Amino acid sequence: MMPAQRLQGCRSLHINEDNGRFLLLAVLIIVYLLCGAAVFSAIERPSELRAHGRWNRTLLNFSDTFNISLQDLSSFLKEYEAAIAAGVRVDALRPRWDFTGAFYFVGTVVSTIGRAKSLLDFCIQDQASGLQFAVGLMSQKPNVLMPTCPG
């Protein structure tokens, strides 16, 4: 196939070849993500519904056994979830942010962030590099499709 004939489809849409490849890749990634979401939803949703039903029965049983209203029990469990999310542990064997935990966190941040100067820079750079890496693998032209983050 001659190069002029190969580009005819993209020219009729007024898209150059690099942008056409990028759009095709974007569409394929979106289709891949949609298919993956459908598969995981079909696999995981039924077990999630069963677990939710078991949990509701456990709450009702606990509420009846100890004569606690479901509203009070729900309020207590929300406070418990908030405490867990904040890092409070029931058995305080080791604090969450002792030196070894902080050292592990810093090592993870340093090895991941690299050139970023703040957490926002990290998030933007991480997403841009991940997308650039994926596009680069597919098209072998990452610098044309997306520039690197300034550092």
N, C-alpha and C positions, 0 to 999 in steps of 0.2 A: 504494500500500500504506500503510495506516495505521501510525503509529509503534508502537501497541500490538501490532499483528499482527507487525510486523517483529521485535520483541524477544521474541516468544513462544518461539522456538527457544533463545535464550540463557537465558531464565528457567527453562525446563524443566531445564536443566543447572545452575541457580543461579549463572550467570556474567553479570556486567553487560556492557553493550555494549563498553566500552573494553577490558576484559579479554578478551572474545571476539575482538575485532580483533587484540589482541596475540597471543593463542594461535594464531589463524589465520596471522598473519604469521610467527610462530615455526615453525609446521609448514611453511609454504611455503619459508622459508629453509632448513630442514633438508632438504626434498625437493630444492631447488635444489642444495644442497651435495652431496647424495648422487648426483644426476645428473651434476654436474660431476666428482665423483671417479670415477664409472664411465667417463665419456668420457675423462678424462685417463689413467686406468689402461689403458684399451683402446688408446689411442694410444701411450703412452710405454713400457709394459711390454715389448713385443717388442724394441724397440731397446735397452732396458736389458739384456735377456737376451743379445742379440747382443754388446753391448759387454763384458759380463761374461765371455762365452766368449772373445772376442778377448784380453782382459786375462789370463785364465788361461793361454791358449796362449803369450802373451808372457812370462809369468812362468816357465813351464816351459822355454821356449826359452832365456831368460836364465840360468836355473838350470843347465841342461845345458851351455850354452856356457862359462860361467865357473866351473863346478864348485862351485856354492854350494847348500847345502841349501835347500829351500823354507821351512823353519822359520826359518833365519837371514835369508833374504831378506824374509820376512814381518815379522820382528822389526825389521829395518832400515827397512822401509817404514812401519811403525807409528811409529817414532821420527821419521821424516821428516815424516809427517802431523802429529804433535804439534808439531814445530818450526814448520811452516807455520801451524798454527792459532794458535801463540803469537806469530806475526808475524816470525819469523826468515826472512830472505831469503837465497837463494843468492848473488845478486849484490847486494852492499850499496851500490848506487849512491846510494840515498837511504834514510835510516832511516824506519821507519814512523811514528814519533811525533816527527818534527822539528816545527818551529814551524808550517809550513804545514799539515801533516797534523793537528796538534792544533787549529789555528785552524778548519779545515774541520769537525772533529768537534764543537767547541764551537758553531759556527754552526748545525750540524744539530740539536744538542741544544736550544739556546735557541729555535730557530724551531719545534721540535716540542713541547717540554714546556710552554712558556708559564708556567702558574701552579704547576706541580708543584715540590715541595721536595726530592724525592729520586727515585731511579730507580724505586723501588717505587710511589711516588705517580704517576710518569709512566706506568708500565705499567697501573695501575688506571685512571687518568684516560683514557689513550689507548683502552683497551678500552671503557670506559663511554661515551666520546664517540662512538666509532665505532658502537657499538650504538645509542646515542641518535640519532645522525644517520640511520642506516638506518631505524629505527622512525619517526623524525620525518618522513622523506620519505614513508613509506607511509601513516601515519595522520594526519599534520599535527597531532599532539597530543603532542610529545615530553615536555613537562613533566608531563603526566598519567601517562605510562607509566614514565618513569625520571627521577629528579631529577639535576641536574648535580652534578659533584664539587665539594665545598667548596673554596674557594681562598683 
